[in-house]
Amino acid sequence: MPRPSKYSEKVVADICARLAEGEPMAQICRDEGMPAYRTVKDWADEASERGKAVSAAIARAREEGFDALAAECLEIADDGSRDYTQTTDGRIVPDHDHIQRSKLRIETRLK
């Protein structure tokens, strides 16, 4: 099925809703039924009122998405439930693999 290239307010609203949840535009545009990334950029870059509205909606959604990612990072950082593990002899020791994975998850979201 070809990608839609004709402007649609519903498609823009769907894109903005996903951006507001912290999902990257490139990932959204890779999904079936979504327009190509360049098409969305062209809609936002238009000099018309519609283009300005699309650009503003995307900017607002991205700001909300940044907040969503920050909240997710805090949740990961604050969850220490798996930072320690019990060995077979009963000692409690740090689970360095889990701690490093949590750091990687946070860094990836921040980038």
C-alpha positions as CSV (number, residue, x, y, z in Angstrom):
1,M,0.0,0.0,0.0
2,P,1.5,3.4,-1.0
3,R,2.2,6.0,1.7
4,P,-0.3,8.8,1.8
5,S,1.1,12.1,0.6
6,K,-2.1,14.1,0.5
7,Y,-2.6,16.3,3.6
8,S,-5.0,15.1,6.2
9,E,-5.8,16.8,9.5
10,K,-6.5,13.3,11.0
11,V,-3.0,12.1,10.0
12,V,-1.4,15.2,11.5
13,A,-3.5,14.7,14.7
14,D,-2.4,11.1,14.9
15,I,1.3,12.0,14.4
16,C,1.0,14.8,17.1
17,A,-0.6,12.4,19.6
18,R,2.2,9.9,19.2
19,L,4.9,12.7,19.4
20,A,3.3,13.9,22.6
21,E,3.9,10.4,24.0
22,G,7.6,10.7,23.2
23,E,7.7,8.6,20.1
24,P,10.2,10.0,17.5
25,M,8.8,11.3,14.2
26,A,11.1,9.0,12.1
27,Q,9.6,5.9,13.9
28,I,6.1,7.2,13.4
29,C,6.6,7.8,9.7
30,R,8.0,4.2,9.2
31,D,4.7,2.7,10.2
32,E,2.3,1.5,7.5
33,G,-0.3,4.0,6.6
34,M,1.8,7.0,7.7
35,P,3.3,9.5,5.3
36,A,7.0,9.7,4.7
37,Y,9.0,11.8,7.1
38,R,9.8,14.2,4.2
39,T,6.1,14.6,3.4
40,V,5.3,15.6,7.0
41,K,8.2,18.1,6.9
42,D,6.9,19.5,3.7
43,W,3.5,20.0,5.2
44,A,5.1,21.9,8.2
45,D,7.4,23.9,6.0
46,E,4.6,25.3,3.8
47,A,4.3,29.1,3.9
48,S,0.5,28.9,4.2
49,E,-1.6,29.2,7.3
50,R,-2.0,25.4,7.2
51,G,1.7,24.9,7.2
52,K,2.2,27.3,10.1
53,A,-0.6,25.4,12.0
54,V,1.0,22.0,11.3
55,S,4.4,23.3,12.4
56,A,3.0,24.7,15.6
57,A,1.1,21.5,16.4
58,I,4.2,19.4,15.9
59,A,6.3,21.8,18.1
60,R,3.6,21.6,20.9
61,A,3.5,17.8,20.6
62,R,7.2,17.5,20.7
63,E,7.3,19.6,23.9
64,E,4.8,17.3,25.5
65,G,6.8,14.4,24.3
66,F,9.9,15.8,26.0
67,D,8.0,15.9,29.2
68,A,6.8,12.3,28.7
69,L,10.4,11.1,28.1
70,A,11.6,13.0,31.2
71,A,8.9,11.3,33.3
72,E,9.9,8.0,31.9
73,C,13.5,8.6,32.7
74,L,12.6,9.5,36.3
75,E,10.6,6.4,36.6
76,I,13.5,4.2,35.4
77,A,16.0,6.0,37.6
78,D,13.7,5.8,40.7
79,D,12.9,2.1,40.3
80,G,15.6,0.3,42.3
81,S,13.5,-2.9,42.7
82,R,16.0,-5.0,40.7
83,D,19.2,-3.2,41.6
84,Y,20.2,-6.0,44.0
85,T,20.0,-9.7,43.8
86,Q,20.4,-12.6,46.2
87,T,23.2,-15.1,45.6
88,T,22.7,-18.8,46.2
89,D,24.5,-18.4,49.5
90,G,22.0,-15.8,50.7
91,R,24.2,-12.6,50.2
92,I,22.6,-9.5,48.7
93,V,24.8,-8.1,45.9
94,P,24.4,-5.3,43.4
95,D,23.0,-6.5,40.0
96,H,25.5,-4.5,37.9
97,D,23.9,-5.7,34.6
98,H,20.5,-4.4,35.5
99,I,21.9,-1.1,36.8
100,Q,23.9,-0.6,33.5
101,R,20.9,-1.5,31.5
102,S,18.8,1.1,33.3
103,K,21.5,3.7,32.7
104,L,21.5,2.8,29.0
105,R,17.7,3.1,28.8
106,I,17.8,6.6,30.3
107,E,20.7,7.8,28.1
108,T,18.9,6.5,25.0
109,R,15.7,8.4,25.8
110,L,17.7,11.6,26.6
111,K,19.4,11.4,23.2
